[in-house]
Amino acid sequence: MSGPNAQLAVVQLVGTFAYGQLRAWSAAASAVPLAPDVRTSEELARCTVRAHELWRDWRDHLDTLTDLPEAVLERQREAFDDFFGDLAAGDWEQACTVLAFAWPIAHDFAALLVPHLDGATRDLVEQSSAGEDRVAEFALVQLRQAMVTDDDVDRIRARAAKVVGHALTNYQRAVADSNALDVLLSASGPGDVRRLAIDVWANHHRRLAALGIDDPE
């Protein structure tokens, strides 16, 4: 991948991952006091350490790509702050729903972009995808324990649908605000931006099925 447009697209993408990782880590950290007991709080706190390290990795990588990293991050701030603000957790179950579904959606998105990236950015995406599942796995375990009655299942399903709905809305917003995805995906032909959203949605439903609250078809 070469040329000024491609380089700018990578900078914008890395800024998205960096600020998104910062907000994801902060969401996990803010859920610690909502846990039902100290043991669970400590377990989640241990899981968030890797999330913080990954934010630092993305931030350092952004510094190597641009002389204006703060300006790049500032451009991402409103969309991510709106997303996490709309999904702010008022209880432990809601916190776990966000951690179990919002984080994997971001990782799915990043993994689908790997074929269109190269160099250090590609390596970092792959590293993040391989090492960033501890929080989501922890949250899924907590949700399984919470599903005692049909009402519990229905509530968690509705909350998960809200998470993915907000995620896809913000995805569409990002596509409208920037041509970075079009530039990165242009080698694969038209329609790939929409295909990316469809693939992320399909992975979300498979995750629900694994939790036992949705049909993968």
Backbone torsions as a table, in degrees:
resi	resn	phi	psi	omega
1	MET	NA	127.6	-177.6
2	SER	-147.4	172.1	-179.8
3	GLY	99.9	152.1	-176.9
4	PRO	-61.9	-36.6	179.5
5	ASN	-64.7	-42.5	179.1
6	ALA	-66.0	-40.6	179.6
7	GLN	-63.9	-41.9	177.9
8	LEU	-65.0	-38.6	179.0
9	ALA	-62.4	-40.7	178.5
10	VAL	-65.5	-41.2	177.7
11	VAL	-59.4	-45.7	179.2
12	GLN	-63.3	-40.2	179.3
13	LEU	-65.6	-44.8	179.1
14	VAL	-63.6	-38.0	175.1
15	GLY	-61.5	-38.3	177.1
16	THR	-63.1	-47.0	179.9
17	PHE	-65.1	-39.3	-177.3
18	ALA	-65.7	-50.3	-178.3
19	TYR	-72.0	-35.5	175.9
20	GLY	-60.9	-40.5	178.5
21	GLN	-66.0	-38.3	177.6
22	LEU	-60.7	-45.5	-178.6
23	ARG	-72.0	-33.5	176.8
24	ALA	-65.3	-43.7	177.1
25	TRP	-61.3	-43.8	-178.2
26	SER	-64.9	-34.4	177.7
27	ALA	-65.7	-41.3	178.3
28	ALA	-65.6	-43.5	-179.3
29	ALA	-64.2	-38.5	-178.9
30	SER	-71.2	-16.3	178.6
31	ALA	-82.2	-14.8	-175.9
32	VAL	-54.7	-48.1	-178.6
33	PRO	-72.3	-9.0	178.8
34	LEU	-84.6	-10.9	-177.2
35	ALA	-62.2	151.7	-174.7
36	PRO	-71.4	-18.3	-179.8
37	ASP	-155.3	169.0	-176.4
38	VAL	-64.2	-40.1	-179.3
39	ARG	-57.8	-44.3	-179.9
40	THR	-68.8	-38.4	176.7
41	SER	-59.5	-44.6	-179.2
42	GLU	-67.7	-36.4	179.1
43	GLU	-64.4	-44.0	177.7
44	LEU	-65.6	-41.3	179.3
45	ALA	-58.3	-40.6	177.6
46	ARG	-64.3	-37.3	179.3
47	CYS	-65.2	-31.3	-175.3
48	THR	-76.0	-14.9	-178.8
49	VAL	-59.8	-44.8	-179.7
50	ARG	-65.6	-36.1	178.8
51	ALA	-61.5	-40.3	178.4
52	HIS	-66.9	-40.0	178.1
53	GLU	-62.3	-39.1	179.6
54	LEU	-68.4	-36.5	174.3
55	TRP	-59.8	-44.1	-179.5
56	ARG	-62.6	-38.5	178.1
57	ASP	-63.0	-45.0	179.6
58	TRP	-65.8	-40.1	-179.8
59	ARG	-65.0	-42.7	178.6
60	ASP	-63.9	-40.0	180.0
61	HIS	-65.1	-39.8	178.1
62	LEU	-60.2	-38.3	179.2
63	ASP	-60.9	-28.7	-180.0
64	THR	-80.3	-13.4	-174.0
65	LEU	-101.7	-20.9	-174.9
66	THR	-150.6	152.0	174.6
67	ASP	-86.3	-3.7	-177.0
68	LEU	-125.6	55.7	-175.9
69	PRO	-63.1	-37.9	-179.3
70	GLU	-63.6	-38.2	178.6
71	ALA	-64.7	-38.7	178.0
72	VAL	-64.4	-45.0	179.8
73	LEU	-65.3	-38.6	-179.1
74	GLU	-60.8	-34.0	179.5
75	ARG	-64.9	-29.2	-178.8
76	GLN	-85.9	-15.6	-166.9
77	ARG	-61.4	-47.0	-173.5
78	GLU	-61.7	-46.5	-177.3
79	ALA	-62.9	-45.7	-178.7
80	PHE	-70.8	-38.3	178.3
81	ASP	-65.1	-38.2	176.2
82	ASP	-63.9	-44.1	-178.5
83	PHE	-60.1	-54.0	-177.5
84	PHE	-72.3	-28.0	176.0
85	GLY	-67.5	-41.4	178.7
86	ASP	-65.8	-26.5	-177.5
87	LEU	-105.4	16.2	-177.0
88	ALA	-53.0	132.3	-174.7
89	ALA	-83.0	128.8	173.9
90	GLY	-102.9	-9.3	179.3
91	ASP	-150.1	169.4	-174.8
92	TRP	-62.8	-42.5	-178.4
93	GLU	-63.4	-42.4	177.4
94	GLN	-64.0	-41.7	177.9
95	ALA	-59.4	-44.5	-179.4
96	CYS	-66.9	-34.3	178.0
97	THR	-64.0	-43.4	178.2
98	VAL	-63.9	-44.7	-178.1
99	LEU	-68.2	-33.9	-176.8
100	ALA	-76.7	-27.0	-173.1
101	PHE	-118.0	-35.0	-179.4
102	ALA	-69.3	-43.2	-178.8
103	TRP	-63.4	-49.4	179.2
104	PRO	-61.2	-32.3	177.1
105	ILE	-61.1	-44.4	178.5
106	ALA	-62.6	-39.5	-179.9
107	HIS	-70.3	-36.7	175.7
108	ASP	-60.0	-46.1	-179.7
109	PHE	-58.2	-47.3	-178.8
110	ALA	-64.3	-43.1	-177.9
111	ALA	-63.9	-35.3	179.8
112	LEU	-69.8	-19.4	178.6
113	LEU	-89.1	-11.9	-175.8
114	VAL	-51.7	-44.2	-179.0
115	PRO	-62.2	-17.1	-177.0
116	HIS	-100.8	5.6	-178.7
117	LEU	-116.0	168.4	176.6
118	ASP	-149.7	171.4	175.0
119	GLY	62.3	-145.0	-174.2
120	ALA	-64.1	-32.0	-179.6
121	THR	-65.7	-45.6	177.4
122	ARG	-61.4	-44.3	-179.8
123	ASP	-60.0	-39.8	-177.5
124	LEU	-71.4	-37.6	175.4
125	VAL	-60.4	-47.2	-178.9
126	GLU	-64.2	-40.0	177.7
127	GLN	-63.3	-42.3	-179.7
128	SER	-65.0	-44.0	-178.4
129	SER	-64.1	-33.8	-178.2
130	ALA	-78.1	-28.5	-171.6
131	GLY	-113.4	5.9	-170.7
132	GLU	-112.6	24.9	-176.5
133	ASP	-100.5	-3.5	-175.0
134	ARG	-64.3	-42.7	-179.0
135	VAL	-64.8	-46.5	-178.9
136	ALA	-63.0	-43.1	179.3
137	GLU	-63.4	-42.2	177.0
138	PHE	-59.5	-45.2	-177.9
139	ALA	-66.2	-37.8	178.3
140	LEU	-63.0	-39.8	176.4
141	VAL	-60.2	-43.5	179.6
142	GLN	-63.1	-39.2	179.6
143	LEU	-68.1	-39.1	177.1
144	ARG	-59.9	-39.6	178.6
145	GLN	-67.8	-26.2	-178.3
146	ALA	-81.6	-16.7	-175.3
147	MET	-86.0	84.8	-178.3
148	VAL	-99.6	-40.9	-177.8
149	THR	-120.4	169.5	176.1
150	ASP	-60.8	-34.8	178.7
151	ASP	-63.3	-37.8	177.3
152	ASP	-62.6	-44.3	-179.4
153	VAL	-62.1	-45.9	-179.2
154	ASP	-62.6	-40.0	-178.9
155	ARG	-66.9	-43.9	179.8
156	ILE	-66.1	-39.5	177.7
157	ARG	-60.4	-44.2	-180.0
158	ALA	-64.8	-40.4	179.6
159	ARG	-67.6	-39.0	177.5
160	ALA	-64.9	-38.8	177.8
161	ALA	-63.1	-36.1	177.8
162	LYS	-65.9	-40.0	179.2
163	VAL	-60.8	-51.4	-176.5
164	VAL	-69.3	-32.8	177.2
165	GLY	-62.7	-45.1	177.5
166	HIS	-66.0	-37.6	-179.7
167	ALA	-63.3	-45.1	-178.1
168	LEU	-71.7	-32.9	175.3
169	THR	-62.6	-43.5	179.0
170	ASN	-71.5	-28.6	173.6
171	TYR	-62.7	-46.5	178.2
172	GLN	-62.6	-37.5	178.4
173	ARG	-63.8	-42.6	179.7
174	ALA	-65.2	-39.9	179.1
175	VAL	-63.2	-39.7	-179.0
176	ALA	-70.3	-32.7	-175.8
177	ASP	-83.0	-18.0	-174.7
178	SER	-147.2	149.5	176.1
179	ASN	-98.6	16.3	-176.3
180	ALA	-59.0	-44.5	-179.1
181	LEU	-66.1	-41.6	177.7
182	ASP	-58.2	-42.2	-179.5
183	VAL	-64.4	-46.2	-176.5
184	LEU	-68.3	-33.3	-175.1
185	LEU	-96.6	-1.7	-171.8
186	SER	-60.1	-29.4	-178.5
187	ALA	-65.9	-19.2	-177.7
188	SER	-96.9	-0.4	176.8
189	GLY	94.9	169.1	-177.4
190	PRO	-66.9	154.5	176.0
191	GLY	94.7	-9.7	-176.2
192	ASP	-69.7	-30.6	178.0
193	VAL	-62.2	-44.4	177.8
194	ARG	-67.3	-39.2	179.9
195	ARG	-60.9	-37.3	179.0
196	LEU	-59.7	-45.9	179.4
197	ALA	-63.5	-40.4	179.7
198	ILE	-63.3	-42.4	179.9
199	ASP	-65.8	-39.0	177.2
200	VAL	-63.5	-41.8	178.8
201	TRP	-62.7	-42.0	179.8
202	ALA	-63.2	-42.4	178.3
203	ASN	-63.7	-36.5	177.4
204	HIS	-61.3	-43.2	-179.6
205	HIS	-68.2	-33.9	175.2
206	ARG	-65.6	-34.6	177.6
207	ARG	-66.9	-41.6	175.7
208	LEU	-61.1	-41.9	179.4
209	ALA	-61.8	-40.3	179.1
210	ALA	-64.2	-29.6	176.8
211	LEU	-78.8	-14.7	177.9
212	GLY	88.1	24.4	-178.3
213	ILE	-126.0	14.3	178.2
214	ASP	-159.1	160.7	176.9
215	ASP	-94.7	125.6	-177.6
216	PRO	-63.2	-18.9	177.2
217	GLU	-82.4	NA	NA
